[in-house]
Amino acid sequence: MPSKSDSFKIPKNWPTNIPYLTTPAYSQTLNPTHLQILRTRSTDSLPLPPNNPKGPSPLVKITPISLPSHPAYGQSGLFAVKDLKPGSFILQYVGEIHASPNSNPDPESGTESNSKIIDPHANSNYDLSLDRNHGLGIDADQKGNEARFINDYRGVAERPNAEFREVWDEGRKERGMGVWVLGGKGRERGIRRGEEVVVSYGRGFWGARKSDQSSNDDG
C-alpha cells in the first residue's frame, strides 16, 4: 500500500488502473542501436527546462469533462490552473518509449524487418512519434503522466493552443516530447487560467481512425 508521501506524487483525478510515471519507461522492443539514437540529441530538440518537476505539474490539472457537447464527454481533459504565456513549456509527455517491431536500425544484428509482425502500439490513442525514421515512439496508453489527457482541439476550440515538440533532457541525456504553449500572431494571450489545453492530433491520426471505422461499418 502506498505511503502518505507517495500519494502526493499522484495527481488528482488520476485513474487508479494506470501507473503514474515521473520518468519514461522503456519497452523491451528497444535494442542497443535504438537506445543510442534515443540518447543522441537531434537538431530539432528544445532543452527541457531544468526546473521541470518530477511529479504532478503545478501548471495544469486533470478535470472530468461534464459538458455533453464536448467530444470527450464522460472522460477527462487537461486544464490550466494559471495563465500560461505563449511559447512557454507546460510539461513533458511521459510514457513508454518503444520501437516499431518492423523497424531495425541495427544493420549488424542480421534481423530482417517482418511486415507481418503486429505492432501493439499501432492502435493506441496515446502514442506520439519521437523518431519516424527509426520507428521510435512514446505511448502513454498503459502508463504515463498528465499529458496523456490532452485532447484534440476539434469540437472544443477554434484552433489548438498548444503543441507537441521534441525536447532534450540534459540530465538524462535523452530525447523526449514536451507540450508547449503556441505563440505567434493571434495567440498573444497564451492559455488563460481555467482553459483546456488542446493540440492538433494531425490528419494522420483522424485519417487512420476513419479508415478503421469504415472497415468496421463494412464488416
Contacts in CASP RR format, 6 or more apart in sequence:
PFRMAT RR
TARGET T0000
AUTHOR 0000-0000-0000
METHOD contacts of the structure
MODEL  1
MPSKSDSFKIPKNWPTNIPYLTTPAYSQTLNPTHLQILRTRSTDSLPLPP
NNPKGPSPLVKITPISLPSHPAYGQSGLFAVKDLKPGSFILQYVGEIHAS
PNSNPDPESGTESNSKIIDPHANSNYDLSLDRNHGLGIDADQKGNEARFI
NDYRGVAERPNAEFREVWDEGRKERGMGVWVLGGKGRERGIRRGEEVVVS
YGRGFWGARKSDQSSNDDG
2 10 0 8 1.000
9 20 0 8 1.000
9 22 0 8 1.000
9 55 0 8 1.000
9 56 0 8 1.000
10 20 0 8 1.000
10 56 0 8 1.000
11 20 0 8 1.000
11 55 0 8 1.000
11 56 0 8 1.000
11 57 0 8 1.000
11 61 0 8 1.000
11 62 0 8 1.000
11 146 0 8 1.000
12 61 0 8 1.000
12 62 0 8 1.000
13 61 0 8 1.000
13 62 0 8 1.000
13 63 0 8 1.000
13 64 0 8 1.000
13 76 0 8 1.000
14 20 0 8 1.000
14 62 0 8 1.000
14 146 0 8 1.000
18 142 0 8 1.000
18 143 0 8 1.000
18 144 0 8 1.000
19 142 0 8 1.000
19 143 0 8 1.000
19 144 0 8 1.000
20 143 0 8 1.000
20 144 0 8 1.000
20 145 0 8 1.000
21 94 0 8 1.000
21 95 0 8 1.000
21 143 0 8 1.000
21 144 0 8 1.000
21 145 0 8 1.000
22 54 0 8 1.000
22 55 0 8 1.000
22 94 0 8 1.000
22 145 0 8 1.000
23 54 0 8 1.000
23 94 0 8 1.000
23 172 0 8 1.000
24 94 0 8 1.000
24 95 0 8 1.000
24 96 0 8 1.000
24 97 0 8 1.000
24 138 0 8 1.000
24 174 0 8 1.000
24 176 0 8 1.000
25 95 0 8 1.000
25 96 0 8 1.000
25 97 0 8 1.000
25 143 0 8 1.000
25 144 0 8 1.000
26 96 0 8 1.000
26 97 0 8 1.000
27 96 0 8 1.000
27 97 0 8 1.000
27 98 0 8 1.000
27 99 0 8 1.000
29 98 0 8 1.000
29 99 0 8 1.000
29 100 0 8 1.000
29 101 0 8 1.000
30 38 0 8 1.000
30 97 0 8 1.000
30 98 0 8 1.000
30 99 0 8 1.000
31 99 0 8 1.000
31 104 0 8 1.000
31 106 0 8 1.000
31 109 0 8 1.000
32 106 0 8 1.000
33 105 0 8 1.000
33 106 0 8 1.000
33 109 0 8 1.000
34 99 0 8 1.000
34 105 0 8 1.000
34 106 0 8 1.000
34 134 0 8 1.000
34 136 0 8 1.000
37 105 0 8 1.000
37 131 0 8 1.000
37 134 0 8 1.000
37 136 0 8 1.000
38 97 0 8 1.000
38 130 0 8 1.000
38 131 0 8 1.000
38 136 0 8 1.000
38 174 0 8 1.000
38 175 0 8 1.000
39 173 0 8 1.000
39 174 0 8 1.000
39 175 0 8 1.000
40 175 0 8 1.000
41 168 0 8 1.000
41 175 0 8 1.000
42 131 0 8 1.000
42 166 0 8 1.000
42 168 0 8 1.000
42 175 0 8 1.000
44 165 0 8 1.000
44 166 0 8 1.000
45 166 0 8 1.000
45 167 0 8 1.000
45 168 0 8 1.000
45 175 0 8 1.000
45 176 0 8 1.000
46 165 0 8 1.000
46 166 0 8 1.000
46 167 0 8 1.000
46 168 0 8 1.000
46 180 0 8 1.000
47 167 0 8 1.000
47 168 0 8 1.000
47 170 0 8 1.000
48 89 0 8 1.000
48 92 0 8 1.000
48 167 0 8 1.000
48 168 0 8 1.000
48 169 0 8 1.000
48 170 0 8 1.000
48 176 0 8 1.000
48 178 0 8 1.000
49 89 0 8 1.000
50 170 0 8 1.000
52 89 0 8 1.000
52 91 0 8 1.000
52 92 0 8 1.000
55 145 0 8 1.000
56 146 0 8 1.000
57 90 0 8 1.000
57 91 0 8 1.000
57 145 0 8 1.000
57 146 0 8 1.000
58 81 0 8 1.000
59 80 0 8 1.000
59 81 0 8 1.000
59 82 0 8 1.000
59 84 0 8 1.000
59 90 0 8 1.000
59 91 0 8 1.000
60 78 0 8 1.000
60 79 0 8 1.000
60 80 0 8 1.000
60 81 0 8 1.000
60 90 0 8 1.000
60 91 0 8 1.000
60 146 0 8 1.000
60 197 0 8 1.000
61 78 0 8 1.000
61 79 0 8 1.000
61 81 0 8 1.000
61 146 0 8 1.000
62 76 0 8 1.000
62 77 0 8 1.000
62 78 0 8 1.000
62 79 0 8 1.000
62 146 0 8 1.000
62 149 0 8 1.000
63 76 0 8 1.000
63 77 0 8 1.000
63 78 0 8 1.000
63 79 0 8 1.000
63 196 0 8 1.000
64 74 0 8 1.000
64 75 0 8 1.000
64 76 0 8 1.000
64 77 0 8 1.000
65 72 0 8 1.000
65 73 0 8 1.000
65 74 0 8 1.000
65 75 0 8 1.000
65 76 0 8 1.000
65 77 0 8 1.000
66 73 0 8 1.000
66 74 0 8 1.000
67 73 0 8 1.000
69 155 0 8 1.000
70 155 0 8 1.000
70 156 0 8 1.000
71 151 0 8 1.000
71 152 0 8 1.000
71 154 0 8 1.000
71 155 0 8 1.000
71 156 0 8 1.000
72 151 0 8 1.000
76 149 0 8 1.000
77 149 0 8 1.000
77 150 0 8 1.000
77 151 0 8 1.000
77 196 0 8 1.000
77 197 0 8 1.000
78 146 0 8 1.000
78 147 0 8 1.000
78 149 0 8 1.000
78 150 0 8 1.000
78 151 0 8 1.000
78 196 0 8 1.000
78 197 0 8 1.000
79 194 0 8 1.000
79 195 0 8 1.000
79 196 0 8 1.000
79 197 0 8 1.000
80 191 0 8 1.000
80 192 0 8 1.000
80 193 0 8 1.000
80 194 0 8 1.000
80 195 0 8 1.000
80 196 0 8 1.000
80 197 0 8 1.000
81 193 0 8 1.000
81 194 0 8 1.000
82 193 0 8 1.000
83 190 0 8 1.000
83 191 0 8 1.000
83 192 0 8 1.000
83 193 0 8 1.000
84 90 0 8 1.000
84 181 0 8 1.000
84 190 0 8 1.000
84 191 0 8 1.000
85 181 0 8 1.000
85 190 0 8 1.000
86 181 0 8 1.000
86 182 0 8 1.000
86 183 0 8 1.000
86 184 0 8 1.000
86 187 0 8 1.000
86 188 0 8 1.000
86 189 0 8 1.000
86 190 0 8 1.000
87 180 0 8 1.000
87 181 0 8 1.000
87 182 0 8 1.000
87 183 0 8 1.000
87 190 0 8 1.000
88 180 0 8 1.000
88 181 0 8 1.000
89 178 0 8 1.000
89 179 0 8 1.000
89 180 0 8 1.000
89 181 0 8 1.000
90 162 0 8 1.000
90 178 0 8 1.000
90 179 0 8 1.000
90 180 0 8 1.000
90 181 0 8 1.000
90 197 0 8 1.000
91 145 0 8 1.000
91 146 0 8 1.000
91 147 0 8 1.000
91 178 0 8 1.000
91 179 0 8 1.000
92 145 0 8 1.000
92 147 0 8 1.000
92 167 0 8 1.000
92 169 0 8 1.000
92 176 0 8 1.000
92 177 0 8 1.000
92 178 0 8 1.000
92 179 0 8 1.000
93 128 0 8 1.000
93 138 0 8 1.000
93 140 0 8 1.000
93 145 0 8 1.000
93 147 0 8 1.000
93 148 0 8 1.000
93 164 0 8 1.000
93 176 0 8 1.000
93 177 0 8 1.000
93 178 0 8 1.000
93 179 0 8 1.000
94 138 0 8 1.000
94 140 0 8 1.000
94 144 0 8 1.000
94 145 0 8 1.000
94 147 0 8 1.000
95 138 0 8 1.000
95 139 0 8 1.000
95 140 0 8 1.000
95 143 0 8 1.000
95 144 0 8 1.000
95 145 0 8 1.000
95 148 0 8 1.000
96 138 0 8 1.000
96 139 0 8 1.000
96 140 0 8 1.000
96 142 0 8 1.000
96 143 0 8 1.000
96 144 0 8 1.000
97 130 0 8 1.000
97 136 0 8 1.000
97 137 0 8 1.000
97 138 0 8 1.000
97 176 0 8 1.000
98 121 0 8 1.000
98 136 0 8 1.000
98 137 0 8 1.000
98 138 0 8 1.000
98 139 0 8 1.000
99 134 0 8 1.000
99 135 0 8 1.000
99 136 0 8 1.000
99 137 0 8 1.000
100 119 0 8 1.000
100 121 0 8 1.000
100 135 0 8 1.000
101 114 0 8 1.000
101 117 0 8 1.000
101 118 0 8 1.000
101 119 0 8 1.000
102 113 0 8 1.000
102 114 0 8 1.000
102 115 0 8 1.000
102 117 0 8 1.000
102 119 0 8 1.000
103 113 0 8 1.000
103 134 0 8 1.000
103 135 0 8 1.000
103 136 0 8 1.000
104 111 0 8 1.000
104 112 0 8 1.000
104 113 0 8 1.000
105 134 0 8 1.000
121 127 0 8 1.000
121 137 0 8 1.000
121 139 0 8 1.000
121 141 0 8 1.000
123 212 0 8 1.000
124 139 0 8 1.000
124 141 0 8 1.000
125 141 0 8 1.000
126 139 0 8 1.000
126 140 0 8 1.000
126 141 0 8 1.000
126 148 0 8 1.000
127 137 0 8 1.000
127 138 0 8 1.000
127 139 0 8 1.000
127 140 0 8 1.000
127 141 0 8 1.000
128 137 0 8 1.000
128 138 0 8 1.000
128 139 0 8 1.000
128 140 0 8 1.000
128 164 0 8 1.000
128 177 0 8 1.000
129 135 0 8 1.000
129 136 0 8 1.000
129 137 0 8 1.000
130 136 0 8 1.000
130 137 0 8 1.000
130 138 0 8 1.000
130 166 0 8 1.000
130 175 0 8 1.000
130 176 0 8 1.000
130 177 0 8 1.000
131 137 0 8 1.000
131 175 0 8 1.000
138 176 0 8 1.000
138 177 0 8 1.000
140 147 0 8 1.000
140 148 0 8 1.000
141 148 0 8 1.000
147 178 0 8 1.000
147 179 0 8 1.000
150 162 0 8 1.000
150 179 0 8 1.000
150 197 0 8 1.000
150 198 0 8 1.000
150 199 0 8 1.000
151 196 0 8 1.000
151 198 0 8 1.000
151 199 0 8 1.000
152 160 0 8 1.000
152 198 0 8 1.000
152 199 0 8 1.000
152 200 0 8 1.000
152 201 0 8 1.000
152 202 0 8 1.000
152 205 0 8 1.000
153 159 0 8 1.000
153 160 0 8 1.000
153 161 0 8 1.000
153 198 0 8 1.000
153 199 0 8 1.000
153 200 0 8 1.000
154 206 0 8 1.000
156 196 0 8 1.000
156 198 0 8 1.000
157 196 0 8 1.000
157 198 0 8 1.000
160 182 0 8 1.000
160 198 0 8 1.000
160 199 0 8 1.000
160 200 0 8 1.000
161 181 0 8 1.000
161 182 0 8 1.000
161 187 0 8 1.000
161 190 0 8 1.000
161 191 0 8 1.000
161 195 0 8 1.000
161 197 0 8 1.000
161 198 0 8 1.000
162 179 0 8 1.000
162 180 0 8 1.000
162 181 0 8 1.000
162 182 0 8 1.000
162 191 0 8 1.000
162 197 0 8 1.000
162 198 0 8 1.000
162 199 0 8 1.000
163 179 0 8 1.000
163 180 0 8 1.000
163 182 0 8 1.000
163 199 0 8 1.000
163 200 0 8 1.000
164 177 0 8 1.000
164 178 0 8 1.000
164 179 0 8 1.000
164 180 0 8 1.000
164 199 0 8 1.000
165 177 0 8 1.000
165 178 0 8 1.000
165 179 0 8 1.000
165 180 0 8 1.000
166 175 0 8 1.000
166 176 0 8 1.000
166 177 0 8 1.000
166 178 0 8 1.000
167 175 0 8 1.000
167 176 0 8 1.000
167 177 0 8 1.000
167 178 0 8 1.000
168 174 0 8 1.000
168 175 0 8 1.000
168 176 0 8 1.000
169 175 0 8 1.000
169 176 0 8 1.000
179 197 0 8 1.000
179 199 0 8 1.000
181 190 0 8 1.000
181 191 0 8 1.000
182 190 0 8 1.000
183 190 0 8 1.000
191 197 0 8 1.000
END
